[in-house]
Amino acid sequence: MIMKKIILTAIVAGFLAAGFNLLAADASKEVTITGNMVCGKCTLHETKECQNVVQVVKDGVTVNYFLKHNGTSKDAHEAICKGGSEKVTVTGTVEKKDGKEVLTPSKIEPVKS
């Protein structure tokens, strides 16, 4: 009887661990988006400080991806600050925070016409 409980507990623990690993893998999955990058402060007036925002049109609706401040994001900001814009392709991980799409970029590349 004790052996059955131990085996059952081990099986349940295995399934729980596998489920948590799948959730963690989905959360860290990289995506690639292409859209128009603008400054969240200077152009959109939605952030208190300058921040890159990539606007993507999905099903006729504009979705704003607020890029998390990191080295990749900061290096691409000068071209769009003070009202500029640039069509870019961004690769990174996305999470929802305070009802907004927040993308942590690992790569930002300008789209060549």
QUICOR-V607857 format. One record per residue. OMEGA is omega in radians with two decimals (999 if undefined). BURIAL is 1 if it has 24 or more other ideal C-beta (glycine too) atoms within 12 Angstrom, else 0. D_FIRST is the distance of its C-alpha to the first C-alpha in Angstrom with 1 decimal. Layout:
# QUICOR-V607857
OMEGA:BURIAL:D_FIRST
OMEGA:BURIAL:D_FIRST
This chain:
# QUICOR-V607857
3.13:0:0.0
-3.14:0:3.8
3.12:0:5.4
3.12:0:5.2
3.14:0:6.6
-3.14:0:8.9
3.13:0:10.1
3.10:0:10.7
3.13:0:12.5
3.13:0:14.5
3.13:0:15.6
3.12:0:16.7
3.11:0:18.5
3.11:0:20.2
3.11:0:21.5
3.14:0:22.8
3.13:0:24.5
3.12:0:26.1
3.12:0:27.4
3.11:0:29.0
3.10:0:30.6
3.11:0:32.1
-3.14:0:33.5
3.14:0:35.0
3.12:0:36.5
-3.10:0:38.2
-3.08:0:39.6
-3.13:0:41.2
-3.14:0:42.6
3.07:0:46.4
3.06:1:48.8
3.12:0:52.5
3.06:1:55.0
-3.14:0:58.7
-3.11:1:60.9
3.14:1:63.7
3.12:1:63.1
3.10:1:64.9
-3.14:1:64.8
3.13:1:62.7
-3.01:0:65.3
-3.07:0:68.6
-3.06:1:68.2
-3.10:1:65.4
-3.12:0:65.9
3.14:0:62.1
-3.14:0:61.2
3.14:0:62.8
3.10:0:63.1
3.14:1:63.8
3.09:1:60.8
3.06:1:60.6
3.09:1:59.6
-3.14:1:59.3
-3.13:1:60.1
3.11:1:58.7
3.11:0:59.6
3.13:0:56.7
3.09:0:57.5
-3.13:0:60.8
3.11:0:59.2
3.10:0:59.7
3.11:0:56.5
3.04:1:57.1
3.14:1:54.9
-3.10:1:55.5
3.12:1:55.2
3.13:1:53.5
2.98:0:55.9
-3.09:0:55.4
-3.13:0:57.8
-3.12:0:57.7
-3.11:1:58.5
-3.12:0:61.2
-3.09:0:63.0
-2.99:1:63.5
-3.02:1:64.7
-3.09:0:68.4
-3.04:0:69.3
-3.11:1:68.2
3.13:0:69.0
3.01:0:71.9
3.12:0:71.6
3.06:0:71.1
-3.12:1:68.6
3.07:1:67.3
-3.05:0:65.3
2.94:1:62.3
-3.08:1:59.1
3.06:1:56.2
3.12:0:52.9
3.14:1:50.1
-3.08:1:46.9
3.02:1:47.2
3.05:0:45.5
3.11:0:46.3
-3.13:0:47.6
3.11:0:49.4
-3.13:0:49.9
3.04:0:51.5
3.14:1:50.7
-3.10:1:50.7
3.04:1:50.9
-3.02:1:50.5
2.99:1:53.0
3.13:0:52.6
3.05:1:55.8
3.13:1:58.8
3.07:0:61.5
3.09:0:64.7
3.13:0:65.2
-3.09:0:68.3
999:0:70.6
